[in-house]
Amino acid sequence: MITLVFGGLHEPKCQGADKAGQEGSDYELWSPHDDGRHGAKDGCLLGQKITYTRRKQDAECFNSDDHETIKSRIYCPCTEADYECDINFVRNRAGQCEHVPDPLNPDGTKINPDKEKDCAMEGFYNEN
């Protein structure tokens, strides 16, 4: 009978998840964020700022099955960046929703007034 032990072939388990970003830790802190083109501030993306712990790219180790990746989650207050312009409105350079006439209905008359009475366009809406 031959017994093979493969335990020595694997990289060691990563260390220092509780000290991510510090010297001697195999982990770093990372947050996905908006690059600022859409007006988001403070690193918020889709209404929240999440900080993850992730293994450093040059760390030669493996994450255990019980490794938690989310370090913190902070919900952000709504800003102008959380809203989109309504149909037939576009955001101008000042960041405000500006009406653009519908080329198929330039005078703005309602095609079906009974059906459209509850759906008044106001220039913007919250997609959440």
C-alpha positions in Angstrom: 0.0 0.0 0.0 1.2 3.5 -0.9 0.0 6.6 0.9 0.3 10.0 -0.7 0.1 13.2 1.4 -0.6 16.3 -0.7 -0.9 18.8 2.2 2.6 20.2 1.6 1.9 21.0 -2.0 -0.6 23.8 -1.2 0.2 27.3 -0.4 -0.4 28.2 3.3 -3.6 29.7 4.6 -3.7 33.5 4.3 -3.1 35.4 7.6 -4.1 38.8 9.0 -7.7 39.2 7.7 -8.4 41.2 10.9 -5.4 43.5 10.1 -6.1 44.1 6.4 -3.9 46.8 4.9 -1.3 46.6 7.7 2.3 45.2 7.5 2.4 41.4 7.7 -1.2 40.9 6.5 -2.0 39.0 3.3 -5.1 41.1 2.9 -5.9 44.6 1.7 -9.0 46.9 2.0 -10.9 47.7 -1.2 -14.1 49.6 -2.1 -15.8 49.7 -5.5 -16.6 53.3 -6.3 -17.9 55.6 -8.9 -15.2 57.5 -10.8 -17.1 60.8 -10.2 -18.5 61.2 -13.7 -22.0 60.7 -12.4 -21.8 63.1 -9.5 -21.4 60.5 -6.7 -19.4 61.7 -3.7 -17.7 60.1 -0.7 -17.0 56.8 -2.5 -20.7 55.8 -2.6 -21.9 53.5 -5.4 -25.6 52.6 -5.8 -26.5 54.1 -2.4 -23.9 52.4 -0.3 -20.2 52.3 0.4 -18.9 48.8 1.0 -15.4 47.9 2.1 -14.1 44.4 1.3 -11.1 42.6 2.5 -9.4 40.8 -0.4 -6.2 38.9 -0.7 -3.3 40.9 -2.0 -2.3 40.1 -5.6 1.2 39.1 -4.7 0.3 37.0 -1.6 1.0 33.3 -2.1 -1.7 31.9 0.1 -5.3 30.7 -0.1 -8.5 31.9 1.6 -10.2 29.5 3.9 -13.8 28.6 3.5 -14.9 30.7 6.5 -13.2 33.9 5.2 -15.6 36.9 5.3 -15.1 39.4 2.5 -17.3 42.3 3.6 -15.6 44.4 6.2 -18.2 47.3 6.4 -21.3 48.6 4.7 -22.4 52.2 5.0 -25.6 53.5 3.5 -25.4 56.9 1.8 -28.0 59.6 1.7 -29.7 60.1 -1.7 -28.1 62.7 -3.9 -28.8 64.1 -7.4 -26.7 61.3 -8.8 -29.3 58.7 -7.6 -31.9 60.1 -10.0 -32.3 59.7 -13.7 -34.1 62.1 -16.1 -37.6 61.1 -17.1 -38.6 60.2 -20.7 -38.0 63.2 -23.1 -35.7 64.8 -20.5 -31.8 64.9 -20.6 -29.3 66.1 -18.0 -27.7 69.4 -19.1 -24.3 70.7 -18.1 -25.6 72.1 -14.9 -26.9 68.7 -13.9 -30.6 69.5 -14.2 -33.1 67.6 -16.3 -34.0 69.6 -19.4 -37.1 68.8 -21.6 -36.4 67.6 -25.1 -39.4 67.6 -27.4 -40.6 64.2 -28.7 -39.9 64.2 -32.4 -43.0 62.0 -33.0 -45.2 64.3 -30.9 -43.6 67.8 -30.9 -46.6 69.7 -29.6 -46.8 67.5 -26.5 -50.5 66.5 -26.8 -51.5 63.4 -25.0 -52.2 60.5 -27.3 -54.4 58.7 -24.7 -55.4 61.2 -22.0 -57.4 58.7 -19.9 -54.5 56.3 -19.7 -51.8 58.9 -19.1 -53.4 61.0 -16.4 -51.6 59.2 -13.6 -48.2 59.3 -15.3 -47.3 63.0 -15.4 -43.7 63.6 -16.4 -41.9 65.8 -13.9 -38.4 65.7 -15.2 -36.8 63.1 -13.0 -37.4 59.9 -11.1 -35.7 57.7 -8.5 -34.8 54.3 -9.9 -34.8 52.7 -6.5 
